[in-house]
Amino acid sequence: MHSDVEYQDDVTGQIRRMTLVYPDEEDLDADRVSVLTYIGAALIGLREGQSIEWQGPMGGWRGLTVRRVHFQPERMAGLSA
């Protein structure tokens, strides 16, 4: 949680950066996206360079590729142990 991720939408080519948060912390104006959204759930567990594709609620296919993980709290905790 609270990972800061840059990804590319594989359909539109748009590059975005967001922070993955718990549902009650979501604030789309501040690019804080809940892990329970389609994009948030898709990003969980992906590493830089990995992609995922899924079918959206309207039937169209979506895909994204993680370009960079700018901050990942879990990784930082492991470095200080």
PyMOL Python script that loads the backbone (N, CA, C, O; Angstrom):
from pymol import cmd

cmd.read_pdbstr("""\
ATOM      1  N   MET A   1       0.835  -1.181   0.000  1.00  0.00           N
ATOM      2  CA  MET A   1       0.000   0.000   0.000  1.00  0.00           C
ATOM      3  C   MET A   1       0.881   1.246   0.000  1.00  0.00           C
ATOM      4  O   MET A   1       2.016   1.231   0.476  1.00  0.00           O
ATOM      5  N   HIS A   2       0.337   2.297  -0.535  1.00  0.00           N
ATOM      6  CA  HIS A   2       0.999   3.600  -0.647  1.00  0.00           C
ATOM      7  C   HIS A   2       2.194   3.592  -1.597  1.00  0.00           C
ATOM      8  O   HIS A   2       3.069   4.454  -1.516  1.00  0.00           O
ATOM      9  N   SER A   3       2.218   2.618  -2.490  1.00  0.00           N
ATOM     10  CA  SER A   3       3.257   2.599  -3.519  1.00  0.00           C
ATOM     11  C   SER A   3       2.953   3.679  -4.548  1.00  0.00           C
ATOM     12  O   SER A   3       1.799   3.883  -4.928  1.00  0.00           O
ATOM     13  N   ASP A   4       3.993   4.366  -4.992  1.00  0.00           N
ATOM     14  CA  ASP A   4       3.887   5.418  -5.997  1.00  0.00           C
ATOM     15  C   ASP A   4       4.362   4.816  -7.318  1.00  0.00           C
ATOM     16  O   ASP A   4       5.532   4.463  -7.469  1.00  0.00           O
ATOM     17  N   VAL A   5       3.430   4.707  -8.277  1.00  0.00           N
ATOM     18  CA  VAL A   5       3.681   3.932  -9.502  1.00  0.00           C
ATOM     19  C   VAL A   5       3.428   4.778 -10.747  1.00  0.00           C
ATOM     20  O   VAL A   5       2.459   5.535 -10.817  1.00  0.00           O
ATOM     21  N   GLU A   6       4.315   4.635 -11.722  1.00  0.00           N
ATOM     22  CA  GLU A   6       4.121   5.247 -13.038  1.00  0.00           C
ATOM     23  C   GLU A   6       3.822   4.122 -14.020  1.00  0.00           C
ATOM     24  O   GLU A   6       4.556   3.135 -14.085  1.00  0.00           O
ATOM     25  N   TYR A   7       2.743   4.272 -14.783  1.00  0.00           N
ATOM     26  CA  TYR A   7       2.373   3.229 -15.738  1.00  0.00           C
ATOM     27  C   TYR A   7       1.933   3.845 -17.053  1.00  0.00           C
ATOM     28  O   TYR A   7       1.587   5.024 -17.131  1.00  0.00           O
ATOM     29  N   GLN A   8       1.956   3.009 -18.085  1.00  0.00           N
ATOM     30  CA  GLN A   8       1.489   3.422 -19.405  1.00  0.00           C
ATOM     31  C   GLN A   8       0.237   2.637 -19.750  1.00  0.00           C
ATOM     32  O   GLN A   8       0.211   1.411 -19.641  1.00  0.00           O
ATOM     33  N   ASP A   9      -0.801   3.349 -20.168  1.00  0.00           N
ATOM     34  CA  ASP A   9      -2.015   2.705 -20.669  1.00  0.00           C
ATOM     35  C   ASP A   9      -1.666   2.151 -22.040  1.00  0.00           C
ATOM     36  O   ASP A   9      -1.331   2.916 -22.945  1.00  0.00           O
ATOM     37  N   ASP A  10      -1.738   0.831 -22.212  1.00  0.00           N
ATOM     38  CA  ASP A  10      -1.316   0.197 -23.455  1.00  0.00           C
ATOM     39  C   ASP A  10      -2.285   0.439 -24.607  1.00  0.00           C
ATOM     40  O   ASP A  10      -1.937   0.196 -25.763  1.00  0.00           O
ATOM     41  N   VAL A  11      -3.484   0.910 -24.316  1.00  0.00           N
ATOM     42  CA  VAL A  11      -4.465   1.197 -25.360  1.00  0.00           C
ATOM     43  C   VAL A  11      -4.294   2.619 -25.879  1.00  0.00           C
ATOM     44  O   VAL A  11      -4.276   2.838 -27.091  1.00  0.00           O
ATOM     45  N   THR A  12      -4.167   3.594 -24.968  1.00  0.00           N
ATOM     46  CA  THR A  12      -4.086   4.999 -25.372  1.00  0.00           C
ATOM     47  C   THR A  12      -2.655   5.522 -25.458  1.00  0.00           C
ATOM     48  O   THR A  12      -2.405   6.538 -26.107  1.00  0.00           O
ATOM     49  N   GLY A  13      -1.716   4.837 -24.810  1.00  0.00           N
ATOM     50  CA  GLY A  13      -0.334   5.309 -24.763  1.00  0.00           C
ATOM     51  C   GLY A  13      -0.094   6.339 -23.682  1.00  0.00           C
ATOM     52  O   GLY A  13       1.044   6.763 -23.482  1.00  0.00           O
ATOM     53  N   GLN A  14      -1.138   6.755 -22.978  1.00  0.00           N
ATOM     54  CA  GLN A  14      -1.017   7.776 -21.929  1.00  0.00           C
ATOM     55  C   GLN A  14      -0.193   7.244 -20.763  1.00  0.00           C
ATOM     56  O   GLN A  14      -0.347   6.092 -20.356  1.00  0.00           O
ATOM     57  N   ILE A  15       0.681   8.092 -20.231  1.00  0.00           N
ATOM     58  CA  ILE A  15       1.498   7.754 -19.070  1.00  0.00           C
ATOM     59  C   ILE A  15       0.935   8.498 -17.868  1.00  0.00           C
ATOM     60  O   ILE A  15       0.685   9.702 -17.929  1.00  0.00           O
ATOM     61  N   ARG A  16       0.739   7.762 -16.769  1.00  0.00           N
ATOM     62  CA  ARG A  16       0.196   8.353 -15.547  1.00  0.00           C
ATOM     63  C   ARG A  16       1.013   7.913 -14.360  1.00  0.00           C
ATOM     64  O   ARG A  16       1.702   6.893 -14.400  1.00  0.00           O
ATOM     65  N   ARG A  17       0.927   8.696 -13.302  1.00  0.00           N
ATOM     66  CA  ARG A  17       1.585   8.366 -12.039  1.00  0.00           C
ATOM     67  C   ARG A  17       0.545   8.473 -10.947  1.00  0.00           C
ATOM     68  O   ARG A  17      -0.218   9.438 -10.904  1.00  0.00           O
ATOM     69  N   MET A  18       0.509   7.475 -10.050  1.00  0.00           N
ATOM     70  CA  MET A  18      -0.484   7.476  -8.987  1.00  0.00           C
ATOM     71  C   MET A  18       0.053   6.757  -7.761  1.00  0.00           C
ATOM     72  O   MET A  18       1.066   6.059  -7.815  1.00  0.00           O
ATOM     73  N   THR A  19      -0.652   6.948  -6.658  1.00  0.00           N
ATOM     74  CA  THR A  19      -0.349   6.254  -5.422  1.00  0.00           C
ATOM     75  C   THR A  19      -1.490   5.294  -5.133  1.00  0.00           C
ATOM     76  O   THR A  19      -2.657   5.685  -5.171  1.00  0.00           O
ATOM     77  N   LEU A  20      -1.162   4.043  -4.846  1.00  0.00           N
ATOM     78  CA  LEU A  20      -2.172   3.040  -4.502  1.00  0.00           C
ATOM     79  C   LEU A  20      -2.499   3.157  -3.025  1.00  0.00           C
ATOM     80  O   LEU A  20      -1.602   3.144  -2.182  1.00  0.00           O
ATOM     81  N   VAL A  21      -3.786   3.272  -2.710  1.00  0.00           N
ATOM     82  CA  VAL A  21      -4.215   3.498  -1.327  1.00  0.00           C
ATOM     83  C   VAL A  21      -5.399   2.600  -0.975  1.00  0.00           C
ATOM     84  O   VAL A  21      -5.999   1.967  -1.844  1.00  0.00           O
ATOM     85  N   TYR A  22      -5.721   2.559   0.320  1.00  0.00           N
ATOM     86  CA  TYR A  22      -6.930   1.883   0.786  1.00  0.00           C
ATOM     87  C   TYR A  22      -8.140   2.669   0.311  1.00  0.00           C
ATOM     88  O   TYR A  22      -8.038   3.869   0.059  1.00  0.00           O
ATOM     89  N   PRO A  23      -9.300   1.998   0.184  1.00  0.00           N
ATOM     90  CA  PRO A  23     -10.491   2.669  -0.361  1.00  0.00           C
ATOM     91  C   PRO A  23     -10.872   3.975   0.341  1.00  0.00           C
ATOM     92  O   PRO A  23     -11.285   4.927  -0.322  1.00  0.00           O
ATOM     93  N   ASP A  24     -10.743   4.037   1.650  1.00  0.00           N
ATOM     94  CA  ASP A  24     -11.134   5.255   2.365  1.00  0.00           C
ATOM     95  C   ASP A  24     -10.145   6.407   2.197  1.00  0.00           C
ATOM     96  O   ASP A  24     -10.424   7.526   2.629  1.00  0.00           O
ATOM     97  N   GLU A  25      -8.994   6.148   1.577  1.00  0.00           N
ATOM     98  CA  GLU A  25      -7.986   7.180   1.333  1.00  0.00           C
ATOM     99  C   GLU A  25      -8.005   7.690  -0.109  1.00  0.00           C
ATOM    100  O   GLU A  25      -7.237   8.582  -0.467  1.00  0.00           O
ATOM    101  N   GLU A  26      -8.883   7.122  -0.927  1.00  0.00           N
ATOM    102  CA  GLU A  26      -8.912   7.485  -2.342  1.00  0.00           C
ATOM    103  C   GLU A  26      -9.220   8.969  -2.528  1.00  0.00           C
ATOM    104  O   GLU A  26     -10.116   9.517  -1.886  1.00  0.00           O
ATOM    105  N   ASP A  27      -8.459   9.607  -3.419  1.00  0.00           N
ATOM    106  CA  ASP A  27      -8.659  11.010  -3.785  1.00  0.00           C
ATOM    107  C   ASP A  27      -8.152  11.155  -5.218  1.00  0.00           C
ATOM    108  O   ASP A  27      -6.961  11.364  -5.447  1.00  0.00           O
ATOM    109  N   LEU A  28      -9.057  11.043  -6.166  1.00  0.00           N
ATOM    110  CA  LEU A  28      -8.654  11.056  -7.568  1.00  0.00           C
ATOM    111  C   LEU A  28      -8.017  12.375  -7.988  1.00  0.00           C
ATOM    112  O   LEU A  28      -7.165  12.390  -8.876  1.00  0.00           O
ATOM    113  N   ASP A  29      -8.417  13.491  -7.360  1.00  0.00           N
ATOM    114  CA  ASP A  29      -7.802  14.785  -7.677  1.00  0.00           C
ATOM    115  C   ASP A  29      -6.332  14.819  -7.279  1.00  0.00           C
ATOM    116  O   ASP A  29      -5.548  15.567  -7.863  1.00  0.00           O
ATOM    117  N   ALA A  30      -5.954  14.014  -6.290  1.00  0.00           N
ATOM    118  CA  ALA A  30      -4.564  13.949  -5.830  1.00  0.00           C
ATOM    119  C   ALA A  30      -3.865  12.696  -6.362  1.00  0.00           C
ATOM    120  O   ALA A  30      -2.793  12.335  -5.875  1.00  0.00           O
ATOM    121  N   ASP A  31      -4.464  12.025  -7.363  1.00  0.00           N
ATOM    122  CA  ASP A  31      -3.903  10.811  -7.959  1.00  0.00           C
ATOM    123  C   ASP A  31      -3.664   9.711  -6.929  1.00  0.00           C
ATOM    124  O   ASP A  31      -2.676   8.980  -7.008  1.00  0.00           O
ATOM    125  N   ARG A  32      -4.574   9.599  -5.961  1.00  0.00           N
ATOM    126  CA  ARG A  32      -4.562   8.526  -4.965  1.00  0.00           C
ATOM    127  C   ARG A  32      -5.707   7.578  -5.328  1.00  0.00           C
ATOM    128  O   ARG A  32      -6.878   7.922  -5.172  1.00  0.00           O
ATOM    129  N   VAL A  33      -5.358   6.384  -5.814  1.00  0.00           N
ATOM    130  CA  VAL A  33      -6.334   5.456  -6.376  1.00  0.00           C
ATOM    131  C   VAL A  33      -6.466   4.222  -5.486  1.00  0.00           C
ATOM    132  O   VAL A  33      -5.469   3.630  -5.073  1.00  0.00           O
ATOM    133  N   SER A  34      -7.703   3.847  -5.201  1.00  0.00           N
ATOM    134  CA  SER A  34      -7.982   2.683  -4.370  1.00  0.00           C
ATOM    135  C   SER A  34      -7.524   1.398  -5.051  1.00  0.00           C
ATOM    136  O   SER A  34      -7.615   1.258  -6.271  1.00  0.00           O
ATOM    137  N   VAL A  35      -7.033   0.470  -4.248  1.00  0.00           N
ATOM    138  CA  VAL A  35      -6.634  -0.838  -4.768  1.00  0.00           C
ATOM    139  C   VAL A  35      -7.844  -1.655  -5.207  1.00  0.00           C
ATOM    140  O   VAL A  35      -7.683  -2.705  -5.830  1.00  0.00           O
ATOM    141  N   LEU A  36      -9.053  -1.192  -4.892  1.00  0.00           N
ATOM    142  CA  LEU A  36     -10.261  -1.912  -5.290  1.00  0.00           C
ATOM    143  C   LEU A  36     -10.801  -1.461  -6.644  1.00  0.00           C
ATOM    144  O   LEU A  36     -11.787  -2.022  -7.123  1.00  0.00           O
ATOM    145  N   THR A  37     -10.177  -0.458  -7.276  1.00  0.00           N
ATOM    146  CA  THR A  37     -10.573  -0.061  -8.626  1.00  0.00           C
ATOM    147  C   THR A  37      -9.923  -1.019  -9.621  1.00  0.00           C
ATOM    148  O   THR A  37      -9.019  -1.775  -9.262  1.00  0.00           O
ATOM    149  N   TYR A  38     -10.381  -0.987 -10.864  1.00  0.00           N
ATOM    150  CA  TYR A  38      -9.791  -1.859 -11.884  1.00  0.00           C
ATOM    151  C   TYR A  38      -8.295  -1.593 -12.035  1.00  0.00           C
ATOM    152  O   TYR A  38      -7.495  -2.529 -12.063  1.00  0.00           O
ATOM    153  N   ILE A  39      -7.921  -0.334 -12.132  1.00  0.00           N
ATOM    154  CA  ILE A  39      -6.495   0.005 -12.314  1.00  0.00           C
ATOM    155  C   ILE A  39      -5.701  -0.342 -11.068  1.00  0.00           C
ATOM    156  O   ILE A  39      -4.618  -0.920 -11.165  1.00  0.00           O
ATOM    157  N   GLY A  40      -6.224   0.001  -9.903  1.00  0.00           N
ATOM    158  CA  GLY A  40      -5.519  -0.292  -8.654  1.00  0.00           C
ATOM    159  C   GLY A  40      -5.278  -1.776  -8.473  1.00  0.00           C
ATOM    160  O   GLY A  40      -4.171  -2.191  -8.128  1.00  0.00           O
ATOM    161  N   ALA A  41      -6.305  -2.580  -8.703  1.00  0.00           N
ATOM    162  CA  ALA A  41      -6.170  -4.034  -8.567  1.00  0.00           C
ATOM    163  C   ALA A  41      -5.199  -4.591  -9.601  1.00  0.00           C
ATOM    164  O   ALA A  41      -4.452  -5.525  -9.308  1.00  0.00           O
ATOM    165  N   ALA A  42      -5.202  -4.034 -10.796  1.00  0.00           N
ATOM    166  CA  ALA A  42      -4.301  -4.509 -11.850  1.00  0.00           C
ATOM    167  C   ALA A  42      -2.840  -4.246 -11.501  1.00  0.00           C
ATOM    168  O   ALA A  42      -1.969  -5.042 -11.850  1.00  0.00           O
ATOM    169  N   LEU A  43      -2.567  -3.143 -10.821  1.00  0.00           N
ATOM    170  CA  LEU A  43      -1.185  -2.778 -10.517  1.00  0.00           C
ATOM    171  C   LEU A  43      -0.562  -3.571  -9.367  1.00  0.00           C
ATOM    172  O   LEU A  43       0.662  -3.668  -9.272  1.00  0.00           O
ATOM    173  N   ILE A  44      -1.390  -4.133  -8.504  1.00  0.00           N
ATOM    174  CA  ILE A  44      -0.859  -4.848  -7.342  1.00  0.00           C
ATOM    175  C   ILE A  44       0.004  -6.017  -7.792  1.00  0.00           C
ATOM    176  O   ILE A  44      -0.429  -6.850  -8.588  1.00  0.00           O
ATOM    177  N   GLY A  45       1.216  -6.073  -7.281  1.00  0.00           N
ATOM    178  CA  GLY A  45       2.107  -7.186  -7.542  1.00  0.00           C
ATOM    179  C   GLY A  45       2.933  -7.101  -8.811  1.00  0.00           C
ATOM    180  O   GLY A  45       3.803  -7.942  -9.037  1.00  0.00           O
ATOM    181  N   LEU A  46       2.672  -6.084  -9.659  1.00  0.00           N
ATOM    182  CA  LEU A  46       3.471  -5.964 -10.884  1.00  0.00           C
ATOM    183  C   LEU A  46       4.788  -5.258 -10.604  1.00  0.00           C
ATOM    184  O   LEU A  46       4.854  -4.349  -9.776  1.00  0.00           O
ATOM    185  N   ARG A  47       5.828  -5.679 -11.296  1.00  0.00           N
ATOM    186  CA  ARG A  47       7.138  -5.036 -11.204  1.00  0.00           C
ATOM    187  C   ARG A  47       7.350  -4.158 -12.423  1.00  0.00           C
ATOM    188  O   ARG A  47       6.592  -4.222 -13.391  1.00  0.00           O
ATOM    189  N   GLU A  48       8.379  -3.345 -12.366  1.00  0.00           N
ATOM    190  CA  GLU A  48       8.723  -2.495 -13.505  1.00  0.00           C
ATOM    191  C   GLU A  48       8.896  -3.357 -14.750  1.00  0.00           C
ATOM    192  O   GLU A  48       9.577  -4.382 -14.721  1.00  0.00           O
ATOM    193  N   GLY A  49       8.268  -2.927 -15.845  1.00  0.00           N
ATOM    194  CA  GLY A  49       8.358  -3.640 -17.104  1.00  0.00           C
ATOM    195  C   GLY A  49       7.279  -4.690 -17.313  1.00  0.00           C
ATOM    196  O   GLY A  49       7.091  -5.162 -18.434  1.00  0.00           O
ATOM    197  N   GLN A  50       6.567  -5.065 -16.259  1.00  0.00           N
ATOM    198  CA  GLN A  50       5.515  -6.063 -16.401  1.00  0.00           C
ATOM    199  C   GLN A  50       4.218  -5.414 -16.872  1.00  0.00           C
ATOM    200  O   GLN A  50       3.956  -4.240 -16.608  1.00  0.00           O
ATOM    201  N   SER A  51       3.407  -6.215 -17.581  1.00  0.00           N
ATOM    202  CA  SER A  51       2.136  -5.741 -18.128  1.00  0.00           C
ATOM    203  C   SER A  51       1.000  -6.640 -17.679  1.00  0.00           C
ATOM    204  O   SER A  51       1.208  -7.774 -17.247  1.00  0.00           O
ATOM    205  N   ILE A  52      -0.199  -6.108 -17.792  1.00  0.00           N
ATOM    206  CA  ILE A  52      -1.404  -6.881 -17.518  1.00  0.00           C
ATOM    207  C   ILE A  52      -2.492  -6.417 -18.470  1.00  0.00           C
ATOM    208  O   ILE A  52      -2.541  -5.247 -18.852  1.00  0.00           O
ATOM    209  N   GLU A  53      -3.355  -7.331 -18.847  1.00  0.00           N
ATOM    210  CA  GLU A  53      -4.477  -7.022 -19.728  1.00  0.00           C
ATOM    211  C   GLU A  53      -5.737  -7.582 -19.086  1.00  0.00           C
ATOM    212  O   GLU A  53      -5.711  -8.673 -18.517  1.00  0.00           O
ATOM    213  N   TRP A  54      -6.852  -6.836 -19.174  1.00  0.00           N
ATOM    214  CA  TRP A  54      -8.110  -7.312 -18.609  1.00  0.00           C
ATOM    215  C   TRP A  54      -9.268  -6.737 -19.396  1.00  0.00           C
ATOM    216  O   TRP A  54      -9.135  -5.748 -20.118  1.00  0.00           O
ATOM    217  N   GLN A  55     -10.412  -7.389 -19.234  1.00  0.00           N
ATOM    218  CA  GLN A  55     -11.621  -6.931 -19.906  1.00  0.00           C
ATOM    219  C   GLN A  55     -12.384  -6.013 -18.959  1.00  0.00           C
ATOM    220  O   GLN A  55     -12.700  -6.398 -17.834  1.00  0.00           O
ATOM    221  N   GLY A  56     -12.678  -4.799 -19.418  1.00  0.00           N
ATOM    222  CA  GLY A  56     -13.369  -3.816 -18.605  1.00  0.00           C
ATOM    223  C   GLY A  56     -14.856  -4.116 -18.473  1.00  0.00           C
ATOM    224  O   GLY A  56     -15.368  -5.029 -19.120  1.00  0.00           O
ATOM    225  N   PRO A  57     -15.544  -3.353 -17.642  1.00  0.00           N
ATOM    226  CA  PRO A  57     -16.956  -3.597 -17.379  1.00  0.00           C
ATOM    227  C   PRO A  57     -17.854  -3.416 -18.602  1.00  0.00           C
ATOM    228  O   PRO A  57     -18.956  -3.963 -18.635  1.00  0.00           O
ATOM    229  N   MET A  58     -17.409  -2.665 -19.602  1.00  0.00           N
ATOM    230  CA  MET A  58     -18.194  -2.457 -20.814  1.00  0.00           C
ATOM    231  C   MET A  58     -17.799  -3.432 -21.922  1.00  0.00           C
ATOM    232  O   MET A  58     -18.297  -3.337 -23.044  1.00  0.00           O
ATOM    233  N   GLY A  59     -16.896  -4.376 -21.602  1.00  0.00           N
ATOM    234  CA  GLY A  59     -16.524  -5.403 -22.556  1.00  0.00           C
ATOM    235  C   GLY A  59     -15.244  -5.151 -23.326  1.00  0.00           C
ATOM    236  O   GLY A  59     -14.693  -6.079 -23.918  1.00  0.00           O
ATOM    237  N   GLY A  60     -14.753  -3.915 -23.335  1.00  0.00           N
ATOM    238  CA  GLY A  60     -13.521  -3.607 -24.050  1.00  0.00           C
ATOM    239  C   GLY A  60     -12.293  -4.076 -23.286  1.00  0.00           C
ATOM    240  O   GLY A  60     -12.328  -4.225 -22.064  1.00  0.00           O
ATOM    241  N   TRP A  61     -11.214  -4.306 -24.014  1.00  0.00           N
ATOM    242  CA  TRP A  61      -9.969  -4.747 -23.386  1.00  0.00           C
ATOM    243  C   TRP A  61      -9.126  -3.557 -22.982  1.00  0.00           C
ATOM    244  O   TRP A  61      -9.041  -2.562 -23.702  1.00  0.00           O
ATOM    245  N   ARG A  62      -8.509  -3.672 -21.829  1.00  0.00           N
ATOM    246  CA  ARG A  62      -7.601  -2.658 -21.303  1.00  0.00           C
ATOM    247  C   ARG A  62      -6.268  -3.322 -21.013  1.00  0.00           C
ATOM    248  O   ARG A  62      -6.204  -4.534 -20.803  1.00  0.00           O
ATOM    249  N   GLY A  63      -5.226  -2.546 -21.003  1.00  0.00           N
ATOM    250  CA  GLY A  63      -3.919  -3.075 -20.663  1.00  0.00           C
ATOM    251  C   GLY A  63      -3.043  -1.968 -20.128  1.00  0.00           C
ATOM    252  O   GLY A  63      -3.220  -0.801 -20.476  1.00  0.00           O
ATOM    253  N   LEU A  64      -2.105  -2.330 -19.287  1.00  0.00           N
ATOM    254  CA  LEU A  64      -1.150  -1.345 -18.792  1.00  0.00           C
ATOM    255  C   LEU A  64       0.186  -2.003 -18.546  1.00  0.00           C
ATOM    256  O   LEU A  64       0.279  -3.212 -18.336  1.00  0.00           O
ATOM    257  N   THR A  65       1.218  -1.180 -18.576  1.00  0.00           N
ATOM    258  CA  THR A  65       2.586  -1.617 -18.315  1.00  0.00           C
ATOM    259  C   THR A  65       3.183  -0.711 -17.262  1.00  0.00           C
ATOM    260  O   THR A  65       3.131   0.513 -17.389  1.00  0.00           O
ATOM    261  N   VAL A  66       3.754  -1.304 -16.216  1.00  0.00           N
ATOM    262  CA  VAL A  66       4.410  -0.523 -15.171  1.00  0.00           C
ATOM    263  C   VAL A  66       5.733  -0.020 -15.725  1.00  0.00           C
ATOM    264  O   VAL A  66       6.587  -0.806 -16.134  1.00  0.00           O
ATOM    265  N   ARG A  67       5.892   1.282 -15.733  1.00  0.00           N
ATOM    266  CA  ARG A  67       7.131   1.895 -16.218  1.00  0.00           C
ATOM    267  C   ARG A  67       8.135   2.058 -15.077  1.00  0.00           C
ATOM    268  O   ARG A  67       9.326   1.799 -15.248  1.00  0.00           O
ATOM    269  N   ARG A  68       7.642   2.493 -13.906  1.00  0.00           N
ATOM    270  CA  ARG A  68       8.552   2.731 -12.791  1.00  0.00           C
ATOM    271  C   ARG A  68       7.789   2.721 -11.481  1.00  0.00           C
ATOM    272  O   ARG A  68       6.675   3.238 -11.396  1.00  0.00           O
ATOM    273  N   VAL A  69       8.394   2.130 -10.461  1.00  0.00           N
ATOM    274  CA  VAL A  69       7.872   2.218  -9.099  1.00  0.00           C
ATOM    275  C   VAL A  69       8.748   3.241  -8.394  1.00  0.00           C
ATOM    276  O   VAL A  69       9.911   2.973  -8.093  1.00  0.00           O
ATOM    277  N   HIS A  70       8.182   4.417  -8.131  1.00  0.00           N
ATOM    278  CA  HIS A  70       8.958   5.507  -7.537  1.00  0.00           C
ATOM    279  C   HIS A  70       9.148   5.334  -6.030  1.00  0.00           C
ATOM    280  O   HIS A  70      10.167   5.742  -5.474  1.00  0.00           O
ATOM    281  N   PHE A  71       8.157   4.726  -5.379  1.00  0.00           N
ATOM    282  CA  PHE A  71       8.241   4.518  -3.932  1.00  0.00           C
ATOM    283  C   PHE A  71       7.410   3.301  -3.577  1.00  0.00           C
ATOM    284  O   PHE A  71       6.264   3.175  -4.009  1.00  0.00           O
ATOM    285  N   GLN A  72       7.990   2.403  -2.786  1.00  0.00           N
ATOM    286  CA  GLN A  72       7.294   1.200  -2.355  1.00  0.00           C
ATOM    287  C   GLN A  72       7.636   0.975  -0.885  1.00  0.00           C
ATOM    288  O   GLN A  72       8.720   0.485  -0.567  1.00  0.00           O
ATOM    289  N   PRO A  73       6.705   1.335   0.025  1.00  0.00           N
ATOM    290  CA  PRO A  73       6.991   1.236   1.467  1.00  0.00           C
ATOM    291  C   PRO A  73       7.464  -0.140   1.919  1.00  0.00           C
ATOM    292  O   PRO A  73       8.350  -0.236   2.768  1.00  0.00           O
ATOM    293  N   GLU A  74       6.888  -1.206   1.368  1.00  0.00           N
ATOM    294  CA  GLU A  74       7.281  -2.549   1.784  1.00  0.00           C
ATOM    295  C   GLU A  74       8.758  -2.819   1.499  1.00  0.00           C
ATOM    296  O   GLU A  74       9.438  -3.482   2.283  1.00  0.00           O
ATOM    297  N   ARG A  75       9.237  -2.312   0.397  1.00  0.00           N
ATOM    298  CA  ARG A  75      10.642  -2.514   0.043  1.00  0.00           C
ATOM    299  C   ARG A  75      11.550  -1.740   0.994  1.00  0.00           C
ATOM    300  O   ARG A  75      12.602  -2.233   1.402  1.00  0.00           O
ATOM    301  N   MET A  76      11.133  -0.526   1.342  1.00  0.00           N
ATOM    302  CA  MET A  76      11.923   0.280   2.268  1.00  0.00           C
ATOM    303  C   MET A  76      11.998  -0.371   3.647  1.00  0.00           C
ATOM    304  O   MET A  76      13.042  -0.307   4.297  1.00  0.00           O
ATOM    305  N   ALA A  77      10.914  -0.997   4.108  1.00  0.00           N
ATOM    306  CA  ALA A  77      10.894  -1.669   5.410  1.00  0.00           C
ATOM    307  C   ALA A  77      11.877  -2.827   5.407  1.00  0.00           C
ATOM    308  O   ALA A  77      12.546  -3.067   6.412  1.00  0.00           O
ATOM    309  N   GLY A  78      11.977  -3.548   4.302  1.00  0.00           N
ATOM    310  CA  GLY A  78      12.897  -4.668   4.196  1.00  0.00           C
ATOM    311  C   GLY A  78      14.359  -4.248   4.227  1.00  0.00           C
ATOM    312  O   GLY A  78      15.216  -5.009   4.675  1.00  0.00           O
ATOM    313  N   LEU A  79      14.650  -3.038   3.751  1.00  0.00           N
ATOM    314  CA  LEU A  79      16.027  -2.542   3.729  1.00  0.00           C
ATOM    315  C   LEU A  79      16.514  -2.161   5.116  1.00  0.00           C
ATOM    316  O   LEU A  79      17.714  -2.219   5.384  1.00  0.00           O
ATOM    317  N   SER A  80      15.603  -1.770   6.008  1.00  0.00           N
ATOM    318  CA  SER A  80      16.023  -1.326   7.332  1.00  0.00           C
ATOM    319  C   SER A  80      16.063  -2.474   8.342  1.00  0.00           C
ATOM    320  O   SER A  80      16.496  -2.287   9.479  1.00  0.00           O
ATOM    321  N   ALA A  81      15.617  -3.648   7.931  1.00  0.00           N
ATOM    322  CA  ALA A  81      15.577  -4.795   8.868  1.00  0.00           C
ATOM    323  C   ALA A  81      16.935  -5.421   9.032  1.00  0.00           C
ATOM    324  O   ALA A  81      17.083  -6.389   9.777  1.00  0.00           O
TER     325      ALA A  81
END
""", "prot")
cmd.dss("prot")
cmd.show_as("cartoon", "prot")
cmd.util.cbc("prot")
cmd.orient("prot")
